[in-house]
Amino acid sequence: MLTVAELDQIDAAASKDVPDDDRSDAPEETIVDASSDAGSDAGSDAGQVTGRSSDLDTDSPEFDVGHEFDGDQDQDRATHGVLTAEFATSDHNDDDDGTDEADHTDGTDSAHRPARLSRWDRPPPPKDWRWWVAGTGKVMIATGLLLLGFVAYQLWGTGIETARAQQALENDFDELLAIAPEVDSSPDGPVDAEVDGTTIDDATDDATDDAPENATDDGSGDTSAGGGLATDDGSPPSPNGLDDGIVVPLPVESQNIPQVEGGDALARLEIPAIGVDDIVVAGVQTSDLKKGPGHFPETPLPGQLGNAAIAGHRTTYGQPFHNVDKLEWGDEIIVTTLTGRYVYLVSGQEIVSPSDYEVVTTVDPTVANLTLTSCHPKWTARERIIISSVLDHDRSDRVGEPVLNYGRSPATDEASTESASDANAADPAITEASDGVSSGLLDTSTVDSQLVGVEALNSGAVDAGIADAFAEGWFSDPGAWWDVAMWAAILVLICLSAYAIARYFRRSWIGFTVGVLPFVVALYFFYQNVNRLLPPNL
């Protein structure tokens, strides 16, 4: 039978044999069994001690001390065994169901893990080479997006402007037709007459005889301006549309000539073969061509003797002349003015340089021609495409006597413009009516005689004026720089304001929502003014 001292020695030896780390890592079965064995041994030993105590004298002091000591030791061992078993069982259950690691991750760590910082609360990145490369990339991306936006504005945004302008111009032109008096448009008969000392009959015969020699056909449909248009039997038609005579032009005094300024409605242009139906405006400045096809003021009006010239865009601002290269000989070009309706037949096509302005001047003042001009090839302004046509008198109203610059004298043109502006400022009703609209018909009795007739068509000043219109290139509108700078500053201010709002609320989407609409509007006007610095793209 073991004594209490011997039991203590056994426990001490067992503790030394198994390290603390090994105990914690030992399988639960070992820990539980060891604890059970220790408890059972302790119980049996205690029984032995108890059994032996019956042989002892319980009244002796020695027994009292030993018993008290033995009871304390037994209680400690029993308590240790129970706690060890409970701890081992708890670890075993946690490992079996896999919740120990989950609880460790989702419970304690999630409570102490720091939240992700907002981009507004992060410290600024170090300004090393990575920072500079990233900044350069962002600038290049922003520049590319702005360029793509400008291309989109050129192709579609400008078309929206032109569509709105055309709608207003069509209403204005219909109003002019309603107030225009009726003109005697009876067909002209074969009459020998003189215009400013030139015998029209002789001039017509000469033009007819020279037509086959002047035409240049290389098989591609290209001919020189004013070239002949072959008939069914192979002979060129009469430039007047009459084979047995000539026409007497309608005097300027009998024509309905609108009183116009640059950009006002002048005529209606229809080309059925390529689906064109637009209002022609007065002038070929950049601002004029934004509204639609523009008429060269230095050339006669459509429906008059001489070469009337009209320019239009091919790729921007509604692209009215986008497919003029597809026109073929004999295709109709119909022009309706306040005086009448005139049908021209395509007679040639050629490609010239931008400075070759002679193609829109009048070669024969006794022949009614119409010339269309635009950029070539598409998407560039490197060259000009010229479409020539001749009036078909049999299907047209009576041709008129030529008048240049809409009857406005160059010397008095600026003064009349200023006086009209003063009158418009004094009368709001006039201002509203004259916004892109001609105010009525021209008083032909006040037209300068130098602007009427064949002599006016042969004036050198006319050619110089046409050359200036063709010569406009890059940065031809210096006044656009201030507007470009102003709208650029507005764009920067909008961006900074949107950034400040996003930083204040610590939400990027709030700044984006507030700034996107004003930014798009300001960007539209920025593009509009940048476009003023580009060539007119005739």
WORA-V591942 format. One record per helix or strand of 3 or more residues. SS is the DSSP state (H for helix, E for strand). FROM is the first residue (numbers start at 1). TO is the last residue. If there is no record, write none. Layout:
# WORA-V591942
ss=(SS;SS)
from=(FROM;FROM)
to=(TO;TO)
This chain:
# WORA-V591942
ss=(H;H;H;H;H;H;H;H;E;H;E;H;E;H;E;E;H;E;E;H;H;H;H;H;H;H;H;H;H)
from=(4;20;28;61;99;129;200;252;265;272;276;286;306;324;332;341;357;368;383;393;405;410;428;444;449;454;460;480;508)
to=(17;25;53;97;112;179;214;254;271;274;282;289;311;326;336;353;360;376;391;395;407;426;433;446;451;457;471;505;533)
